[in-house]
């Protein structure tokens, strides 16, 4: 079997660092991982308010087209907002297998959000999170909401084998997102919950369990 390639798409206001631990794990197993930075997601988010949802989809499509030309087929992993964009890509390119991590279908559960604020207020995460929220333009948030609206119709068209992962303590993406995905997707699929995991699923204590399960899913005949 030839070298395997994987396109990985990060989340809203995030970057490749959200997926780096999983990319490192898959790289050690022989997969070549491609993790582009989506438009507006420079480290300081200076240009995030200047881009539209279609710009994120276009950039992911350009990378998918490049991988298609070079390798014919590849795996696709999407985290949070990247999971929504992955639905579009999976319906238009020769994806071998799809992995959706805390995909942003249903978001912002108020009760979970408040609990998360309390946790962050007692930890070193508070300053970094508050700074990011302060720098996120409202226009960009509106584009994220529009992306969610535009991508939902793509979900019932997905037929490739799909691995769905959801952190049960996620304060941003409601766990019912995973069940929604499982009902809508038409191909082979499996669903995994991580009871102690919040939103940053690849950076959480249960991440090694996730990585092993993703590896097994991608290796399965």
C-alpha positions, 0 to 999 in steps of 0.5 A: 500500500502506498503512502496515505495522506490526510487533510485536516481542517481546524476550528473557528478562531483556531489554527493547526495547533488544535489538530497538531497532537493528532497529526503527530500521532498519525505521522508516526503511523506513516500518514502524511498530514496536511493542515492548512491555515484557513483565511483570517486565522493568522495568530492575532486574528487581524483579518478574520473580520474581512473574510466570508464563510465561502473563503474558508470553504474555498481554501479547503477546496483548493487544498483538497483539489491539490491532494486529489491531483497529486494522490488521487484519494485521501482521508479527511479530518475536521474539528469543530468548524472544520467538521462543517467544511469537511461535509462540503469537501466529502461530497465533492472530492474522492475522500477515503474516510472522514473523521468529525471531531466535535463538529459544530452542528449545534453550538452554544449551550448556555448552561454548559457555557457558564460552567466552562466560564467558571472552570476557566476563571479558576485556571490559567486558560482564562486570560488567553480565552478572554483575549481571543473572545475580545479579538473575534469580530462580530462579523466573523461570528455571523459568517460562522453562523452562516457557514453552519446554515449553508453546510447542514444540507450537505450532511445527508449527502455524505456516503463515505465511512465516517468516525464521529467523536464528541466530548461530553463536557464540550461547552461550545458544541452540544453533544446532541451534534454527534447524534444528529450527524449519526442520523443524517449521514448515509454511509457507514459510520461509528460514534464515540463519546469521551465523557471527560472531554471538553471542546479542544478534543485533541488537547484533552486528557482523553486524547490518547484514547481518541487518537488510537480509535481514529488510527484503528478506524483509518486502518480498518479495511 
